[in-house]
């Protein structure tokens, strides 16, 4: 028998393999122990990760919160819609279309397709089921019930949750809209806000915020329940304003038109309307303007800013009661600033200068104040800063100047840009005894009483005496024969108002547009003037078909009936 010699290399390899196996085994045991004890890997909590994955796939129901107006009238709510389809062939279901002619005849009386169109669809060859295009989608429960009553074999439905808006046009850019989108956290389609309040408060309305709070408190549910939101808008007044703006927009064809009503002592926004607008339910028109003009657009305010120039000058004792100046023209460094009529009105008082809307008066006051001090006051009033509205894409406007002339000219509203919400906040001090209020558009969250928003005073940049003095000058602007706001006079209600006619920068070059209607026309008003309850701000850009009317006359057609409506029903 032949002896087999052992190989030293073989023994060495076997030994190394055994050691390696032992090491790997020990490492696996140690790692398993770490996972068992710590339940983490790469700083990820495995328990929480498992729960999150379970949560993402376990939601069976989602209800988005309803948006109500200040009086509890619904503005936006979830509703169920249906998509209809017809089963033509099925190997597992006897519920198929039996009589295409009869089915087409019946359906043509209910949905917007002719009998012939429906028959063509129902006679489609080599398919198991067919749909009916847009005419068969987004059907209401009422339409579905009408079809169900006909007991048509093969006609079936799929349901989906959609966002329904009570009014097609209702503060559309402020309210915003929500559409189904895939939510990665829950791996399902959820109604998701795209713009406006629907977007800003999406986590609250969708229920995601509350769901996360519940998770942190070890409360796990298979549903999302969003909180309701109560906004400050008044549906009745909002609808009245929407109709008024639509008429004016169609008749005079301005590039832009806007209207904002504010409750003076609280800063609450009661109406917010703009043109162009869009249909909340169909989104028709949104391509014309995506931006919410309230917060996303800034423009030179023009002469409405003079009420602030005057109030601050009064507080600083920059002029005496009855003091006069020579109107017409004034030198500003190397430029000459003129009044809008080019020649002025001779020697008049500063108070009359506001009612006549004298540029020269404001230049004189800013020069006395000091241009840098004036700009500091504008900044203190909120210009050049965010109002922290919480709405998407808010602009801070522009309070930057490249020369001292522009600083002084800003005293009559030229050379800087502000958004409507900035103007509303600044102007609120004039009608509220000098107290500047934050503009708010949410009344409460959850219920009308829970999580209610409190009014917020931003400060008192103007004394009550100065505010009341300027308020009376604004009454003179409406009532006196020399006032520039006579178009806004109301025989039943005392109005305090100041108009503005702001130049528009030429987009094709330096300087401003020069056409007779190439302006932002605006008016800020308080009423009733003796004890202001409301501030109304209207603006209009470049009417293309003015029909011989001035900017103030066009705005007054909106203003006067609306103010009457507010006071009759407030």
C-alpha positions in Angstrom: 0.0 0.0 0.0 1.4 3.4 -1.1 1.7 6.0 1.6 0.1 9.4 0.9 2.2 12.4 1.8 0.4 15.4 3.4 0.9 18.8 1.6 2.0 21.7 3.9 0.3 24.3 1.6 -3.0 22.4 1.8 -2.9 22.4 5.6 -2.1 26.2 5.6 -5.0 27.0 3.3 -7.5 25.0 5.3 -6.3 26.7 8.5 -6.7 30.2 7.0 -10.1 29.4 5.7 -11.2 28.2 9.1 -9.9 31.4 10.8 -11.6 33.6 8.2 -14.9 31.8 8.7 -14.6 32.2 12.4 -13.9 35.9 12.1 -16.8 36.5 9.7 -19.1 34.6 12.0 -18.0 36.6 15.0 -18.6 39.9 13.1 -22.1 38.8 12.1 -22.9 37.9 15.6 -21.6 41.2 16.9 -23.5 43.1 14.2 -26.7 41.2 14.9 -26.4 42.0 18.5 -26.0 45.7 17.8 -29.1 45.8 15.6 -31.0 43.9 18.2 -30.0 46.1 21.1 -29.7 49.6 19.4 -32.2 49.1 16.5 -30.3 51.5 14.3 -28.2 51.4 11.2 -26.4 54.3 9.6 -28.1 56.6 12.1 -31.6 55.4 10.9 -34.0 54.2 13.6 -35.2 50.8 12.2 -38.3 50.8 14.3 -39.3 54.3 13.1 -38.3 53.4 9.5 -40.5 50.3 9.6 -43.4 52.3 11.0 -42.9 55.0 8.3 -43.0 52.4 5.6 -46.0 50.9 7.1 -47.6 54.3 7.4 -46.9 55.1 3.8 -48.8 52.1 2.6 -51.6 52.0 5.2 -53.6 55.2 4.6 -57.1 54.1 3.3 -58.9 57.5 3.6 -57.9 61.1 3.2 -60.2 64.1 3.8 -58.9 67.6 3.0 -60.0 70.4 5.2 -62.8 72.8 4.0 -62.1 76.5 3.5 -64.9 78.7 4.9 -65.5 82.4 4.7 -65.7 84.5 7.9 -69.4 83.6 8.3 -69.0 79.9 7.8 -70.0 79.8 4.2 -67.9 77.1 2.3 -65.5 78.2 -0.3 -63.6 75.0 -1.1 -64.4 71.4 -0.1 -63.8 67.8 -1.0 -66.4 66.1 -3.1 -66.7 62.8 -5.0 -66.8 62.7 -8.7 -67.2 59.8 -11.1 -65.7 58.6 -14.3 -68.0 56.4 -16.5 -66.9 53.5 -18.6 -68.7 50.7 -20.5 -67.8 47.0 -20.4 -68.1 45.6 -23.9 -66.6 42.1 -23.3 -65.7 40.2 -20.2 -64.8 36.6 -19.5 -65.5 37.0 -15.7 -68.5 39.3 -15.6 -71.9 39.1 -17.3 -72.5 42.8 -16.7 -71.7 44.0 -20.3 -73.5 46.3 -22.7 -76.3 44.4 -24.3 -78.0 47.0 -26.6 -75.6 49.7 -27.9 -78.4 51.6 -29.7 -80.6 51.9 -26.6 -77.7 52.7 -24.3 -76.5 55.4 -26.6 -80.0 56.9 -26.9 -80.4 57.0 -23.1 -76.9 58.4 -22.3 -77.2 61.2 -25.0 -80.0 62.7 -22.8 -77.7 62.9 -19.8 -74.1 63.6 -20.9 -72.8 66.0 -23.5 -72.3 63.5 -26.4 -74.7 62.9 -29.2 -76.4 59.5 -29.8 -74.2 58.9 -32.9 -71.0 59.8 -31.0 -71.9 57.4 -28.1 -72.8 54.6 -30.6 -69.4 54.9 -32.3 -67.8 54.5 -28.9 -69.9 51.6 -27.9 -69.3 49.8 -31.2 -65.5 49.9 -30.8 -64.1 46.6 -32.0 -61.6 44.3 -30.2 -61.6 46.0 -26.8 -63.0 44.9 -23.5 -64.1 48.3 -22.2 -64.3 51.9 -23.4 -64.3 55.4 -21.8 -66.3 58.4 -22.9 -63.6 61.2 -22.9 -64.2 64.4 -21.0 -67.9 64.0 -21.2 -67.7 60.9 -19.1 -65.3 62.4 -16.5 -65.8 64.4 -13.3 -69.5 63.5 -13.2 -71.4 64.7 -10.1 -73.2 62.3 -7.8 -76.4 63.6 -9.2 -75.5 62.8 -12.8 -74.3 59.3 -11.7 -77.6 58.7 -9.9 -79.6 59.7 -13.0 -77.6 57.2 -15.1 -77.9 54.5 -12.4 -81.7 54.9 -12.5 -81.7 53.8 -16.1 -80.2 50.4 -15.1 -78.0 50.2 -18.3 -76.1 46.9 -18.5 -72.4 47.4 -18.8 -72.3 51.0 -17.7 -70.0 51.3 -14.7 -68.2 54.0 -12.7 -64.9 54.7 -10.9 -65.0 57.3 -8.1 -62.3 59.8 -7.1 -62.1 62.7 -4.6 -61.8 66.2 -6.2 -61.6 69.7 -4.8 -64.9 71.6 -5.5 -65.1 75.4 -5.3 -68.5 76.9 -4.6 -67.8 79.9 -6.9 -65.8 79.6 -10.1 -64.3 83.1 -9.5 -63.7 83.9 -5.9 -60.4 85.5 -4.8 -58.9 82.9 -7.1 -55.3 83.7 -6.7 -55.6 84.2 -2.9 -57.6 81.0 -2.3 -55.6 78.9 -4.8 -56.5 75.4 -5.9 -55.6 71.8 -5.1 -55.2 68.8 -7.5 -54.4 65.1 -7.0 -50.7 64.5 -6.8 -48.6 61.5 -5.8 -47.5 62.0 -2.2 -44.2 60.2 -1.6 -44.7 59.9 2.2 -47.9 57.9 1.8 -47.4 56.5 -1.6 -50.9 57.6 -2.8 -52.6 60.4 -4.6 -53.5 63.3 -2.3 -55.2 66.6 -3.1 -52.2 69.0 -3.0 -52.3 72.8 -3.0 -50.7 74.5 -5.9 -50.9 78.2 -5.2 -52.4 80.6 -2.6 -53.9 79.5 0.7 -54.3 75.9 -0.6 -50.5 75.8 -1.0 -49.4 77.8 2.0 -51.6 75.8 4.4 -51.3 72.5 2.5 -49.9 70.5 5.5 -52.8 71.7 7.7 -55.5 71.2 5.1 -54.2 67.8 3.9 -53.9 66.5 7.5 -50.2 65.6 7.1 -49.2 68.0 10.0 -51.7 66.4 12.4 -50.7 62.9 11.3 -47.1 63.6 12.1 -48.1 65.0 15.5 -50.0 61.8 16.1 -47.1 59.7 15.2 -44.8 61.6 17.6 -47.4 60.7 20.3 -47.5 57.0 19.2 -51.0 57.4 17.7 -51.2 55.6 14.4 -54.3 55.8 12.2 -55.1 54.7 8.7 -56.6 58.0 7.6 -55.7 61.7 7.1 -58.1 64.3 8.4 -57.2 67.8 7.5 -58.2 70.9 9.6 -60.7 73.4 8.3 -59.6 76.9 7.7 -61.8 80.0 8.2 -60.6 83.0 6.1 -61.4 86.6 6.7 -63.2 87.1 3.4 -66.9 87.9 3.3 -68.5 85.8 0.5 -71.3 88.2 -0.1 -69.1 91.2 -0.5 -66.5 89.2 -2.4 -69.0 88.0 -5.0 -70.3 91.6 -5.4 -66.8 92.8 -6.1 -66.0 89.9 -8.5 -69.0 90.9 -10.6 -68.1 94.6 -10.5 -64.5 93.9 -11.6 -65.7 91.6 -14.4 -67.9 94.3 -15.8 -65.2 96.9 -15.7 -62.5 94.6 -17.1 -64.7 93.6 -20.0 -65.8 97.2 -20.8 -62.5 99.1 -20.4 -60.0 96.4 -21.0 -57.3 97.3 -18.6 -54.1 95.2 -18.4 -54.7 94.7 -14.7 -57.4 95.6 -12.2 -57.5 94.9 -8.4 -59.7 95.7 -5.4 -59.0 95.1 -1.7 -61.3 95.9 1.3 -59.8 95.9 4.8 -61.4 96.1 8.2 -59.5 99.1 9.6 -59.3 98.2 13.3 -58.4 94.6 12.8 -56.4 94.6 9.5 -58.6 91.7 8.3 -58.9 91.4 4.5 -62.6 91.3 3.6 -62.4 91.2 -0.2 -59.5 90.5 -2.5 -60.2 90.5 -6.2 -58.1 90.9 -9.3 -58.2 90.7 -13.1 -56.9 88.8 -14.9 -58.3 85.9 -12.8 -59.1 82.2 -13.4 -61.8 79.7 -12.9 -61.1 77.8 -9.7 -62.8 74.6 -10.9 -61.5 74.4 -14.4 -58.3 76.6 -14.1 -59.4 78.3 -17.3 -57.6 81.7 -17.6 -54.7 80.9 -15.3 -52.3 81.1 -18.2 -53.1 84.8 -18.5 -51.7 85.5 -15.0 -50.3 83.1 -12.5 -49.3 85.7 -9.9 -51.3 86.9 -6.9 -51.1 90.6 -7.4 -51.7 91.2 -3.6 -48.2 90.0 -2.7 -46.3 89.0 -5.9 -46.4 92.3 -7.9 -44.9 95.7 -7.0 -45.3 99.0 -8.8 -44.8 102.7 -8.2 -47.6 103.8 -5.9 -48.0 107.3 -7.2 -49.8 110.0 -5.3 -51.6 107.8 -2.8 -48.3 107.8 -0.9 -48.7 111.5 -0.2 -51.0 110.8 2.7 -47.9 109.3 4.5 -45.6 112.1 3.4 -48.2 114.6 4.9 -48.8 112.7 8.1 -45.1 112.2 8.9 -44.4 115.9 8.1 -47.2 116.9 10.4 -45.7 114.9 13.3 -42.2 116.4 12.6 -43.6 120.0 12.6 -42.1 120.5 9.2 -44.8 123.1 8.3 -47.2 125.3 10.3 -51.0 125.4 10.0 -51.8 127.9 7.2 -48.3 128.0 5.9 -48.1 128.5 2.2 -45.7 127.6 -0.6 -45.5 128.4 -4.3 -46.9 125.6 -6.4 -46.1 124.8 -10.1 -42.4 123.8 -10.1 -39.5 123.2 -7.9 -35.8 122.5 -8.4 -34.5 119.1 -7.2 -30.7 119.0 -7.7 -30.3 119.2 -11.5 -33.9 118.5 -12.3 -37.2 120.5 -12.2 -40.2 118.7 -10.7 -43.6 120.1 -11.8 -47.2 119.7 -10.6 -49.4 117.5 -12.8 -51.0 120.5 -14.4 -47.5 121.9 -15.1 -48.3 125.4 -13.9 -49.7 124.9 -10.3 -52.2 127.0 -8.5 -50.1 129.9 -7.3 -49.4 130.2 -3.6 -51.4 127.7 -1.6 -51.2 126.0 1.8 -49.6 122.7 2.3 -52.9 121.2 3.5 -54.5 122.3 0.2 -51.5 121.0 -1.6 -52.5 117.4 -0.5 -56.1 117.9 -1.7 -54.8 119.2 -5.0 -52.2 116.4 -5.1 -49.3 118.8 -5.5 -45.9 117.2 -6.3 -44.2 120.4 -5.4 -45.6 120.4 -1.9 -44.3 116.9 -1.2 -40.9 117.7 -2.6 -40.6 120.7 -0.3 -41.6 118.6 2.7 -39.2 115.8 1.9 -36.4 118.3 1.5 -37.2 119.8 4.9 -37.3 116.3 6.4 -34.1 115.2 4.7 -34.1 112.6 2.0 -32.4 109.9 4.0 -34.7 110.4 7.0 -37.7 110.1 4.6 -36.4 106.8 3.2 -35.8 105.6 6.8 -39.4 106.4 7.5 -40.6 104.5 4.5 -38.5 101.5 5.6 -40.0 101.8 9.1 -43.5 101.6 7.5 -42.6 98.3 5.9 -41.5 99.2 2.4 -38.6 97.2 1.1 -39.4 94.4 3.6 -41.5 91.3 3.5 -44.9 91.6 5.3 -44.4 87.9 6.2 -47.9 87.2 4.8 -47.1 83.4 4.5 -48.3 83.5 0.9 -46.1 82.0 -1.9 -43.6 84.2 -3.8 -44.1 87.4 -1.8 -42.1 90.3 -3.2 -40.4 92.9 -1.0 -40.8 95.6 -3.6 -37.9 98.0 -4.1 -36.6 100.7 -1.9 -33.2 101.1 -3.5 -32.2 104.4 -5.1 -29.2 105.2 -7.4 -29.5 109.0 -7.0 -30.7 111.5 -4.5 -33.3 112.9 -7.0 -35.2 109.6 -6.9 -35.2 109.6 -3.1 -36.9 113.0 -3.0 -39.4 112.1 -5.8 -40.4 109.0 -3.8 -42.2 111.6 -1.6 -44.9 111.7 -4.3 -44.8 108.0 -5.1 -42.3 107.8 -7.8 -38.9 106.0 -7.9 -39.7 103.0 -5.6 -42.0 100.0 -5.9 -44.5 98.5 -3.4 -46.9 95.6 -3.4 -50.6 96.2 -2.6 -50.2 94.4 0.8 -47.4 96.7 1.8 -49.5 99.7 0.8 -52.5 98.4 2.8 -50.4 97.9 5.9 -48.8 101.3 5.7 -52.0 103.2 4.9 -53.9 101.4 7.7 -52.3 103.8 10.1 -54.1 106.8 8.6 -57.6 105.4 9.2 -56.7 103.8 12.5 -55.5 106.8 14.6 -51.9 106.1 13.7 -51.9 102.4 14.6 -50.5 100.3 11.8 -52.2 96.8 11.5 -50.9 93.6 9.9 -53.1 92.6 7.0 -54.5 89.1 7.8 -56.5 86.7 5.7 -57.1 83.8 8.1 -59.6 84.0 10.9 -59.1 80.6 12.5 -58.0 77.0 12.0 -59.9 73.9 13.1 -63.1 75.6 14.1 -64.1 79.3 13.9 -63.2 79.6 17.6 -60.1 77.3 17.8 -56.7 78.6 16.9 -58.2 82.0 16.0 -55.9 84.6 14.6 -55.5 87.7 16.8 -55.3 91.1 15.3 -51.7 92.3 15.3 -50.6 95.9 15.6 -47.3 96.5 13.9 -46.6 99.8 15.7 -47.7 103.4 15.8 -45.6 105.2 13.2 -48.0 108.2 13.1 -49.6 110.0 16.0 -53.4 109.9 16.3 -53.5 113.7 15.8 -51.5 113.5 12.5 -53.6 110.6 11.2 -56.9 112.4 12.0 -55.6 115.6 10.4 -54.7 113.8 7.2 -58.0 111.9 7.2 -59.8 115.3 7.2 -57.6 116.5 4.3 -58.7 113.4 2.4 -62.3 114.3 3.1 -61.5 117.7 1.6 -60.0 116.0 -1.4 -63.4 114.4 -2.0 -65.7 117.3 -1.0 -63.9 120.5 -2.0 -64.2 121.9 -5.5 -60.4 121.8 -5.8 -60.0 118.2 -4.6 -58.7 115.5 -7.0 -61.0 112.7 -5.6 -64.4 114.3 -6.3 -65.5 111.3 -8.5 -65.7 109.3 -5.2 -68.1 111.5 -3.4 -71.2 109.7 -2.0 -74.2 111.7 -0.9 -75.1 109.2 1.8 -71.7 108.2 3.2 -68.7 110.5 4.1 -65.7 109.4 2.1 -62.0 110.2 2.8 -60.0 109.4 -0.3 -56.7 110.1 -2.1 -56.1 109.2 -5.8 -52.9 108.2 -7.5 -51.7 108.3 -11.1 -48.4 106.5 -11.2 -46.1 106.4 -14.2 -45.1 103.1 -15.7 -41.5 102.3 -16.6 -40.9 101.8 -20.3 -40.0 98.0 -20.6 -38.1 98.8 -23.8 -35.8 101.4 -22.5 -35.1 104.2 -20.0 -37.8 106.5 -18.7 -41.5 106.0 -18.6 -44.4 105.3 -21.0 -45.9 108.5 -22.3 -49.4 107.6 -23.6 -52.4 109.3 -22.0 -53.5 106.1 -20.3 -50.1 104.6 -19.7 -50.5 104.8 -15.9 -51.4 102.9 -12.7 -54.6 104.6 -11.6 -55.5 104.0 -8.0 -57.5 105.3 -5.0 -57.2 104.6 -1.3 -60.2 105.5 0.8 -61.6 105.2 4.3 -65.3 105.2 5.2 -67.3 106.3 7.0 -64.8 109.2 7.3 -65.9 110.3 10.7 -65.1 106.9 12.3 -63.5 104.7 9.7 -64.5 101.1 9.6 -63.2 100.1 6.2 -60.3 100.9 3.9 -60.8 100.3 0.2 -57.9 100.3 -2.3 -58.5 100.0 -6.0 -56.0 100.1 -8.8 -56.1 99.8 -12.6 -53.3 99.5 -15.1 -53.5 101.0 -18.7 -57.1 100.7 -19.8 -57.1 99.9 -23.5 -60.7 101.1 -24.2 -61.2 104.0 -21.7 -64.2 105.4 -23.8 -63.3 109.0 -22.9 -63.3 108.5 -19.2 -60.5 109.3 -16.8 -58.9 106.7 -14.6 -60.7 108.0 -11.6 -64.1 107.9 -13.3 -63.6 104.3 -14.3 -62.6 103.3 -10.8 -65.5 105.3 -9.3 -67.9 103.1 -11.3 -66.6 100.2 -9.1 -66.2 102.2 -6.0 -69.5 103.9 -5.4 -72.0 100.9 -5.7 -69.6 98.7 -3.7 -69.3 101.2 -0.8 -73.1 101.5 -0.7 -73.4 97.7 -0.6 -70.9 97.5 2.3 -72.6 100.1 4.4 -76.1 98.8 3.8 -75.3 95.3 4.8 -72.4 95.6 7.3 
